[in-house]
Amino acid sequence: MKKILFVLLPIFLFTVSLDANETTARIKGNVNIGGAEVTAVHVPTNISKTTTASESGSFNLSFLPIGGPYKVTVSKAGYVAQVITIPLLTSADPAKVSVSLISSAELEDIEVVASKLTKSDVQSGSVLSRERIDEIPTITRSIQDYVKFDPRVSINGANSRDVEISVMGRNARLNDFTIDGISFNDAFGLNDSGFSTMRNPISIDFVDEIVVDLTPYDVSRGNSVAGTITAVTKTGTNEFSGSVYYTERDEGDIGDLPNGEEYSGFSEEATAITLSGPIIKDKLFFF
């Protein structure tokens, strides 16, 4: 039994992000009554986080799982609780809410209307949620295939090793690429892509969100003077789910070269299997 625990513990610990600022979401806002209790519940996992508003009514909920939907409940004794639904949270944009609680004694005379949800954006960039990733057609199923949908990103090169991601015209080596907060840059300058691998550094099936920041000035992001490309991996939920896919490409799928010559022979195959679900419902999950 001791040997089993010794092997499994590092596996679970390895999934912990080294930079939570790049891989988690945040909700901040104000309530008109100081000391109100604010609880956010991530509906797919039923994970909740609670805080108490300050005397001035401001509150902040950080280190929340990305995605959604979220149900945010604001309550205080003697007042009518309000529930706000937030469809999606991203690591790039903290959600900002403003809530007005009404005394229970005034309930019969005043209609309660939830405030409109607004966002506070502190950088110039773009976010691709999992839903958006699934909607985008792709041939290579690579990170490059998705970041190019930001109009300020250009892709140059013919194969995975030579593909350069240029942000605002800057050299690809000036970018910073991270997976769950860990840099996967090419430290030895072997690949034009700037990635530490010849091929795609991560299967797109494992990615829950892709964020492209352009010359980010937020102190939570750095190591770049061009662009920061962040991939956040999926997590499990209270529901079991999985997927299997297989793709194959060869020279028959590509037309002739501009000079009329046939494309040289090659063959690429890719297979991916995913499985996720709860280990302990509402508490511990696997992917």
Sequence and secondary structure as in RCSB ss.txt:
>XXXX:A:sequence
MKKILFVLLPIFLFTVSLDANETTARIKGNVNIGGAEVTAVHVPTNISKTTTASESGSFNLSFLPIGGPYKVTVS
KAGYVAQVITIPLLTSADPAKVSVSLISSAELEDIEVVASKLTKSDVQSGSVLSRERIDEIPTITRSIQDYVKFD
PRVSINGANSRDVEISVMGRNARLNDFTIDGISFNDAFGLNDSGFSTMRNPISIDFVDEIVVDLTPYDVSRGNSV
AGTITAVTKTGTNEFSGSVYYTERDEGDIGDLPNGEEYSGFSEEATAITLSGPIIKDKLFFF
>XXXX:A:secstr
 HHHHHHHHHHHHHTS S HHHH EEEEEEESSTT EEEEEETTTTEEEEEE  TTSEEEEEEE SB  EEEEEE
 TTEE EEEEES B SSS EEEEE  EEGGGTTTS       EE   SSEEEEEHHHHHHS  SS SHHHHHTTS
TTEEEE SSTTT EEEETT  GGG EEEETTEE B TT   TT BSSSS SS GGGEEEEEEEES  STT  S S
SEEEEEEE    SS EEEEEEEEEEGGGS   TTS      EEEEEEEEEEEEEETTTEEE 
